[in-house]
Amino acid sequence: MTSPVPFDPELQAAYAAAGGYPGPMSADRLAAIRAEDAAEVPSLDELTRGGRFTVTERTVDTDVRLVICTPVASDGPRPWIYHTHGGGMFSGDHRIGLEVLLDEADSLGAALVSVGYRLAPEHPHPAPIDDVYAGLLWTAGRAGELGLDPDRVVIAGTSAGGGLTAALALTVRDRGGPRVLGQLLMCPMLDDRNDSASVRQMVGVDMWDRSWNGFGWSALLGDRRGGPDVPPYAAPARAADLSGLPPAFIDVGSAESLRDEAVDYANRLWQAGGVAELHVWAGGFHVFDWIAPEARITRATLAARRSWLQRVLA
């Protein structure tokens, strides 16, 4: 076992202030984790950003929840970002984690659509990706009435949402759907095997370590986790063919468990003749940009994402 990668100094201070490593994940903590996440859900009024966005909620096929944030100052048809939330597949809400993407949408005159999905283990694969795909098809099919440009959409997600976003790109390629200009994969959760060098290296250190990652994948896949028959629409790292996918932006911290699978995914996209921009942020732990929003490394991360979004949506 090699030593853990050290954290960026500013991130180390934020990590300590946040309480450090949260301890291993187990089933008896699930209810408490979900309650903590639920307490962080913003109101629809908060998502309006003081009236800069019109915010509505829709429910699709009785289970799929969408929140649609449309910039007031921008005339349609607008480009849009289709967001899938994180939470390890077992927690989270479609209104969490939108602050930074709302800033990006505001600067680009774009709308932001965020999808909720049924959570594991109560709803294992394929329920989450089926919901995310259904939400994208519904939104694209009603783009005109929503003031959206059906040909100018970027799909985006963080952590488990990043993995589902990669799975969505594969699903759209293989099953059909709207043209997607790019996929924004932020510290994505891609590989159910949970056995990379970085996963083993950061045990008990990273906010999202092998215990949490393994719990999430087991919730989604049950006994199939790590086995030979896991489909790529559950774990995109299992895809044999990464050709024909939209351009990807992938970022990850050097000091996080998911580092190696993110780097490998970018490399395999290049090997398949695809387009990918990869950033490995030195000393970054999982979702460091959420925990240390004022750190210099976070500002650099957000600037890189914004630059990519501007180029893709242009």
NORFEN-V78579 format. One record per backbone hydrogen bond with DSSP energy under -1.0 kcal/mol. CO is the residue of the C=O (numbers start at 1). NH is the residue of the N-H. E is the energy in kcal/mol with one decimal. If there is no record, write none. Layout:
# NORFEN-V78579
co=CO nh=NH e=E
co=CO nh=NH e=E
This chain:
# NORFEN-V78579
co=8 nh=12 e=-2.8
co=9 nh=13 e=-1.7
co=10 nh=14 e=-1.8
co=11 nh=15 e=-2.9
co=12 nh=16 e=-2.2
co=13 nh=17 e=-2.3
co=14 nh=18 e=-1.9
co=15 nh=20 e=-2.7
co=16 nh=19 e=-1.4
co=26 nh=29 e=-1.8
co=27 nh=30 e=-1.3
co=29 nh=33 e=-2.4
co=30 nh=34 e=-2.5
co=31 nh=35 e=-2.0
co=32 nh=36 e=-2.4
co=33 nh=37 e=-2.4
co=34 nh=38 e=-2.5
co=35 nh=39 e=-1.6
co=37 nh=40 e=-1.4
co=38 nh=41 e=-1.2
co=43 nh=47 e=-1.4
co=46 nh=49 e=-1.4
co=48 nh=52 e=-1.1
co=48 nh=53 e=-2.3
co=52 nh=72 e=-3.0
co=54 nh=70 e=-2.8
co=56 nh=68 e=-3.1
co=58 nh=66 e=-2.9
co=60 nh=63 e=-1.1
co=60 nh=64 e=-2.5
co=64 nh=60 e=-3.5
co=65 nh=116 e=-3.5
co=66 nh=58 e=-2.4
co=67 nh=114 e=-2.6
co=68 nh=56 e=-2.0
co=69 nh=112 e=-2.6
co=70 nh=54 e=-3.0
co=78 nh=149 e=-3.2
co=79 nh=111 e=-2.6
co=80 nh=154 e=-2.0
co=81 nh=113 e=-3.0
co=82 nh=156 e=-2.8
co=83 nh=115 e=-2.6
co=87 nh=90 e=-1.2
co=87 nh=91 e=-1.2
co=89 nh=120 e=-2.5
co=93 nh=96 e=-1.6
co=98 nh=102 e=-2.7
co=99 nh=103 e=-1.7
co=100 nh=104 e=-2.1
co=101 nh=105 e=-2.9
co=102 nh=106 e=-2.6
co=103 nh=107 e=-2.0
co=104 nh=108 e=-1.6
co=105 nh=110 e=-2.5
co=111 nh=81 e=-2.3
co=112 nh=69 e=-3.3
co=113 nh=83 e=-3.5
co=114 nh=67 e=-2.3
co=119 nh=123 e=-1.7
co=124 nh=127 e=-2.3
co=126 nh=130 e=-2.7
co=127 nh=131 e=-2.2
co=128 nh=132 e=-2.3
co=129 nh=133 e=-2.5
co=130 nh=134 e=-2.4
co=131 nh=135 e=-2.4
co=132 nh=136 e=-1.7
co=133 nh=137 e=-2.5
co=134 nh=138 e=-2.4
co=135 nh=139 e=-2.2
co=136 nh=140 e=-2.7
co=137 nh=141 e=-2.2
co=140 nh=143 e=-1.3
co=142 nh=146 e=-1.6
co=143 nh=148 e=-3.1
co=144 nh=147 e=-1.1
co=147 nh=78 e=-2.6
co=149 nh=152 e=-1.9
co=152 nh=80 e=-2.3
co=153 nh=181 e=-2.7
co=154 nh=82 e=-3.0
co=155 nh=184 e=-3.2
co=156 nh=84 e=-2.3
co=157 nh=186 e=-2.6
co=158 nh=161 e=-2.3
co=159 nh=163 e=-2.1
co=159 nh=189 e=-2.2
co=160 nh=164 e=-2.5
co=161 nh=165 e=-1.8
co=162 nh=166 e=-2.2
co=163 nh=167 e=-2.3
co=164 nh=168 e=-2.2
co=165 nh=169 e=-2.1
co=166 nh=170 e=-1.8
co=167 nh=171 e=-2.3
co=168 nh=172 e=-2.9
co=169 nh=173 e=-1.9
co=170 nh=174 e=-2.2
co=171 nh=175 e=-3.2
co=172 nh=176 e=-1.5
co=182 nh=155 e=-2.4
co=183 nh=249 e=-2.6
co=184 nh=157 e=-2.0
co=185 nh=251 e=-1.9
co=186 nh=159 e=-2.7
co=190 nh=237 e=-2.1
co=191 nh=194 e=-1.1
co=196 nh=200 e=-2.0
co=197 nh=201 e=-2.3
co=198 nh=202 e=-1.9
co=202 nh=205 e=-2.1
co=202 nh=206 e=-1.9
co=209 nh=213 e=-2.8
co=210 nh=214 e=-2.6
co=211 nh=215 e=-2.0
co=212 nh=216 e=-2.3
co=213 nh=217 e=-2.3
co=214 nh=218 e=-2.4
co=215 nh=219 e=-2.4
co=216 nh=220 e=-1.9
co=217 nh=221 e=-2.7
co=218 nh=222 e=-2.7
co=220 nh=125 e=-2.3
co=221 nh=224 e=-1.6
co=222 nh=225 e=-1.5
co=224 nh=227 e=-2.5
co=231 nh=234 e=-1.6
co=231 nh=235 e=-2.2
co=235 nh=238 e=-2.7
co=236 nh=239 e=-1.9
co=247 nh=183 e=-2.6
co=248 nh=277 e=-2.7
co=249 nh=185 e=-3.2
co=250 nh=279 e=-2.5
co=251 nh=187 e=-3.2
co=252 nh=281 e=-2.8
co=256 nh=259 e=-1.5
co=258 nh=262 e=-1.7
co=259 nh=263 e=-2.3
co=260 nh=264 e=-2.6
co=261 nh=265 e=-2.0
co=262 nh=266 e=-2.0
co=263 nh=267 e=-2.3
co=264 nh=268 e=-2.4
co=265 nh=269 e=-1.9
co=266 nh=270 e=-2.1
co=267 nh=271 e=-2.4
co=268 nh=272 e=-1.5
co=269 nh=274 e=-3.0
co=270 nh=273 e=-2.1
co=275 nh=248 e=-2.3
co=277 nh=250 e=-3.1
co=279 nh=252 e=-1.9
co=281 nh=254 e=-2.6
co=281 nh=284 e=-2.1
co=283 nh=8 e=-2.1
co=284 nh=255 e=-1.7
co=285 nh=288 e=-1.6
co=287 nh=290 e=-1.1
co=287 nh=291 e=-1.4
co=288 nh=292 e=-2.8
co=292 nh=295 e=-1.3
co=295 nh=299 e=-2.1
co=296 nh=300 e=-2.1
co=297 nh=301 e=-2.0
co=298 nh=302 e=-2.7
co=299 nh=303 e=-1.9
co=300 nh=304 e=-2.0
co=301 nh=305 e=-2.1
co=302 nh=306 e=-2.4
co=303 nh=307 e=-2.3
co=304 nh=308 e=-2.1
co=305 nh=309 e=-2.6
co=306 nh=310 e=-2.7
co=307 nh=311 e=-2.0
co=308 nh=312 e=-2.7
co=309 nh=313 e=-2.8
co=310 nh=314 e=-1.1
